């Protein structure tokens, strides 16, 4: 994939900060539905942040892990997955922000590439 993955990550992290900031600024009063919505948006942003960390930072984290532990073995296995195979997670998260003014139009084309890669090849 010849796309600027770093730019996508920066974009996504900025959007998650915006979503979380907007949710925290919400003043739901005693409205239970708004309280649940606010809390869900905050939790959603944190969950997506963790997914992005898995996609992007695992290879660097692995170097600091002892390889003899189960966790170290798992981290090594994940790090062995090429970025282009982990990146659909981040690329899927991008779709929620297609209407954002900083969204790059070429990112929309990535979905087609991912679908093409996932289709079984015929001989």
KAWO-V497998 format. One record per run of one state. SS is the DSSP state (helix for helix, strand for strand, loop for the rest). FROM is the first residue (numbers start at 1). LEN is the number of residues. If there is no record, write none. Layout:
ss-><SS & SS>
from-><FROM & FROM>
len-><LEN & LEN>
//
This chain:
ss-><loop & helix & loop & helix & loop & helix & loop & helix & loop & helix & loop & helix & loop & helix & loop>
from-><1 & 5 & 26 & 32 & 63 & 70 & 80 & 83 & 87 & 88 & 98 & 105 & 109 & 110 & 119>
len-><4 & 21 & 6 & 31 & 7 & 10 & 3 & 4 & 1 & 10 & 7 & 4 & 1 & 9 & 5>
//
